[in-house]
């Protein structure tokens, strides 16, 4: 049984329930939302009314995400950044050698001695900024060439330490679909569906 049939069956069952009509109506909407957001809602005209209703409701005070009891769905969560490449660590942009300071982790970082990918230096290490230990390089990651900064860990004043560890840093990739919902499929397996709420 596909999730489409599973959720449609659940929505029909809820709609036909005689007890608790207001709760049933809310659950039916939640199943419609889950069904639409698990697929291409922008390209499915029948999904526009429930999702437009959702987007409008999100602006209201006290909004609660509509859920689908039949699929044990969660409220939506938002994750702006995608995972860093394998082996890289997510850190804040102003962190040096002290990650975990509660900043937005918008940078991916790896120690130079742990990088196994080919590197092309765009300026020599001798020509880098000696005050903050910065330089640049081109690194091919997953078939795409990206610009990385070369940074030497600094002290509290931001000056490079001559014997400090050297890192490559890149901007952390942004998710094209930053929202996700978790739900149980027809086999009882927990699934995660990513989506965006951009108007078509």
Secondary structure by P-SEA (a helix, b strand, c coil): ccaaaaaaaaaaaaaacccaaaaaaaaaaaaaaaaaaaccccccccaaaaaaaaaaaaaccccccccccccccccbbbbccccccccbbbbcccccccccccccccbbbbbccccccbbbbcccccccccccccbbbbbbcccbbbbbbbbcccccccbbbccccccccccccccccccbbbbbccccbbbbbbbbcccc
